[in-house]
Amino acid sequence: MKIRPCIDIHQGKVKQIVGSTLKDDVTERPCENFVSTLPSSWYADLFRKDGLTGGHVIMLGAGCEEEAGAALASWPGGFQIGGGITASNARHWLDIGASHVIVTSFVFQDGLFRQDRMDALLKEVGRQRIVLDLSCRKKDGKYYVVTDRWQKFTELAVTDETLSRFSLFADEFLVHGVDVEGKKMGVDLELVGLLASFSPIVTTYAGGVSSMQDVKSVQEKGLNRLDLTVGSALDIFGGKGVRYEELVAFQRVC
């Protein structure tokens, strides 16, 4: 299991937000767990120094491009990038230093998967540079992919069949357990188990980590097959549940 760092950017600042509270209406303030006074490049340099590879920079709305670019410039090839990625702009972000582009909403419309859009993205950058974000919420006993700031349910359930099918279009999956993301109340171990059992490609789980015990639980329940992102619980993001130095030490012995 690898620890994948994250740099979430909202309104030009590095933040930790309860993602499910982020709305299209900019007048509605999301629930913010942390707002940093440090630039994105500070975090990028820290992760580079400690060898935490394959992390993601996420642009949460407009006004994030400059800080996102600064993080990529601090560590070319060290981060994937997501947030508003389309076939039209994906190449730009790869050219300025992203290793992969992360995409969800672009390839879904009105709750349905758009193969034509996926094909356009594949033609533009190739499967090996794509991370498909299958972040999901539970409904009627199943996990469904959600898009548009995690507010809209698609008709795609996360199952062994869909994971196998969509692995043909991406190098990796990124999956936030949206029901627990940002709440620091424990991880969704049912979702972790599903992903570990059925995902045929590299998959990163994020959401709900509150302590190092949660980290170890993901390693165990995830059969040591899943990678993990820790956000709001981390002390460098204002959290109290996980010390950054302890997480780095854990990574070094994994």
C-alpha positions in Angstrom: 0.0 0.0 0.0 1.3 3.4 -1.0 0.3 6.7 0.8 -0.8 9.1 -1.9 -0.6 12.8 -0.9 -3.2 15.3 -1.8 -3.3 19.1 -2.4 -6.9 20.3 -2.7 -7.2 23.9 -3.9 -10.3 26.0 -3.5 -10.6 29.7 -4.4 -6.8 29.8 -4.9 -5.9 28.4 -1.4 -4.9 25.0 -0.2 -7.9 23.7 1.8 -9.5 20.6 3.3 -13.2 20.7 2.6 -16.0 18.2 3.3 -16.5 17.6 -0.4 -20.2 16.8 -0.3 -20.9 20.4 1.0 -19.3 22.0 -2.1 -22.0 23.5 -4.3 -22.2 25.1 -7.7 -23.6 28.2 -6.1 -20.5 30.1 -5.0 -22.5 32.0 -2.4 -23.0 28.8 -0.4 -20.0 28.4 1.7 -18.7 24.8 2.0 -17.7 23.2 5.3 -14.0 23.9 5.6 -11.9 21.8 7.9 -8.7 23.7 7.1 -7.5 26.8 5.1 -3.7 27.0 4.7 -1.6 30.1 4.8 1.1 28.3 2.9 1.2 28.0 -1.0 0.6 24.7 -2.8 4.3 24.6 -3.7 5.2 24.3 0.0 3.2 21.0 0.2 4.6 19.8 -3.1 8.1 20.3 -1.9 7.4 18.5 1.3 5.9 15.5 -0.4 8.8 15.4 -2.9 11.4 15.5 -0.1 9.7 12.6 1.6 9.1 10.6 -1.6 5.3 10.4 -1.4 4.7 9.8 -5.1 1.6 9.6 -7.2 -0.4 12.2 -5.3 -3.2 14.3 -6.7 -3.8 18.1 -7.0 -7.5 18.8 -7.2 -9.0 22.1 -8.4 -12.2 22.7 -6.6 -13.8 25.2 -8.8 -12.6 28.3 -10.6 -9.6 30.4 -9.6 -7.4 27.4 -8.8 -5.3 27.2 -11.9 -2.3 29.3 -10.8 -1.8 27.4 -7.5 -2.3 24.1 -9.3 0.3 25.0 -11.8 2.7 26.0 -9.0 2.4 22.6 -7.4 3.1 20.9 -10.7 6.1 23.1 -11.3 7.5 22.3 -7.9 7.5 18.6 -8.7 7.1 17.8 -12.5 5.7 14.3 -12.9 5.0 14.0 -9.2 1.3 14.7 -9.2 -1.9 13.8 -11.0 -4.4 16.7 -11.6 -8.1 16.8 -11.5 -11.0 19.2 -11.5 -12.6 20.4 -14.7 -10.5 18.2 -16.9 -11.7 17.7 -20.5 -10.4 16.4 -23.7 -9.7 20.1 -24.7 -7.5 21.0 -21.7 -6.0 17.6 -20.6 -2.9 17.9 -22.8 -2.1 21.4 -21.4 -2.0 20.0 -17.8 0.3 17.1 -18.9 2.5 19.5 -20.7 3.1 21.7 -17.6 4.0 18.8 -15.4 1.1 16.5 -14.4 1.8 12.8 -14.7 -1.9 11.9 -15.3 -5.3 13.7 -15.6 -8.1 12.7 -13.3 -11.6 12.8 -14.9 -15.2 12.1 -13.8 -17.8 14.7 -14.8 -16.5 15.1 -18.3 -17.3 11.5 -19.3 -20.8 11.5 -17.7 -23.8 13.5 -18.8 -27.3 13.3 -17.2 -26.2 10.4 -15.2 -25.0 8.3 -18.2 -21.5 7.4 -19.3 -20.4 9.1 -22.5 -18.3 6.8 -24.6 -17.7 9.4 -27.2 -16.1 11.8 -24.6 -14.1 8.9 -23.2 -12.8 8.1 -26.7 -11.9 11.8 -27.3 -9.9 11.9 -24.1 -8.2 8.6 -24.9 -7.3 9.9 -28.4 -5.9 13.1 -26.9 -3.7 11.7 -24.1 -3.8 7.9 -24.1 -5.0 5.4 -21.5 -1.7 5.4 -19.6 -2.2 9.1 -18.6 -5.8 8.8 -17.4 -7.1 8.3 -13.9 -10.8 7.7 -13.8 -12.4 9.1 -10.6 -15.2 6.7 -9.5 -16.0 8.5 -6.3 -19.3 7.2 -5.0 -22.1 7.3 -2.5 -24.3 4.5 -1.2 -27.9 4.3 -2.3 -30.3 1.3 -2.0 -27.5 -0.9 -0.9 -25.1 -0.1 -3.8 -22.4 2.4 -4.4 -23.1 4.7 -7.3 -20.6 7.1 -9.0 -21.4 10.7 -8.3 -20.4 13.7 -10.4 -20.7 17.5 -10.5 -19.2 18.2 -7.1 -20.5 14.8 -5.9 -24.1 16.2 -6.0 -25.5 14.1 -8.8 -25.9 10.3 -8.9 -25.1 8.5 -12.1 -26.6 5.2 -13.1 -23.2 3.5 -12.8 -22.9 1.2 -9.8 -19.4 0.3 -8.6 -19.4 -3.5 -9.1 -16.9 -6.1 -10.2 -18.3 -5.8 -13.8 -18.0 -2.0 -14.0 -14.5 -2.0 -12.5 -13.4 -4.5 -15.1 -15.1 -2.6 -17.9 -13.7 0.8 -17.0 -10.2 -0.5 -16.4 -9.9 -0.6 -20.2 -10.1 3.2 -20.2 -7.7 4.2 -17.4 -4.3 3.6 -15.9 -5.7 4.0 -12.4 -8.9 4.5 -10.4 -9.3 7.2 -7.7 -12.3 6.5 -5.4 -13.5 8.8 -2.6 -16.0 7.3 -0.2 -18.1 10.4 -0.4 -20.4 9.5 2.5 -17.4 9.7 4.9 -15.0 12.0 3.1 -13.8 14.9 5.1 -15.7 13.9 8.3 -12.8 12.2 10.1 -15.2 9.6 11.5 -13.6 6.4 10.0 -13.2 4.9 6.6 -15.8 3.0 4.6 -14.4 -0.5 5.0 -17.2 -2.1 2.9 -16.2 0.1 -0.1 -12.5 -0.7 0.7 -13.2 -4.4 0.6 -15.2 -4.1 -2.7 -12.4 -2.2 -4.4 -9.7 -4.5 -3.1 -11.6 -7.6 -4.3 -12.5 -6.5 -7.7 -10.4 -3.7 -9.1 -8.0 -5.0 -11.8 -5.9 -1.9 -11.8 -4.1 0.4 -9.3 -6.7 2.0 -7.1 -6.5 4.8 -4.5 -9.1 5.0 -1.8 -9.8 8.3 0.0 -12.3 9.3 2.7 -12.8 9.3 6.4 -9.4 8.5 7.8 -9.3 9.7 11.4 -6.3 7.9 12.9 -3.4 5.6 12.1 -5.6 2.7 13.1 -7.8 3.6 10.1 -4.7 3.6 7.9 -3.9 0.1 9.1 -7.5 -1.0 8.7 -7.4 0.0 5.0 -4.1 -1.9 4.6 -5.7 -5.0 6.1 -9.2 -4.8 4.6 -7.7 -3.7 1.3 -5.6 -6.8 1.2 -2.5 -4.5 0.8 -3.8 -3.9 -2.7 -5.2 -0.4 -2.4 -3.3 2.9 -2.1 -4.6 5.5 0.4 -5.0 9.3 0.7 -5.2 11.0 4.1 -6.6 14.5 4.2 -8.4 16.4 7.0 -7.0 14.2 9.8 -3.4 15.0 8.9 -1.6 17.5 11.2 -0.2 19.5 8.2 -3.8 20.1 7.2 -4.9 21.2 10.7 -5.9 17.7 11.8 -5.2 16.0 15.1 -5.6 12.3 14.3 -2.6 11.5 12.1 0.9 13.0 12.4 2.6 13.5 9.0 5.9 12.1 10.3 4.2 9.0 11.4 2.5 8.5 8.1 5.8 8.9 6.2 7.4 6.4 8.6 4.5 4.0 7.9 5.0 4.4 4.1 8.7 3.5 4.4 8.1 0.1 6.0 5.1 -0.9 3.8 
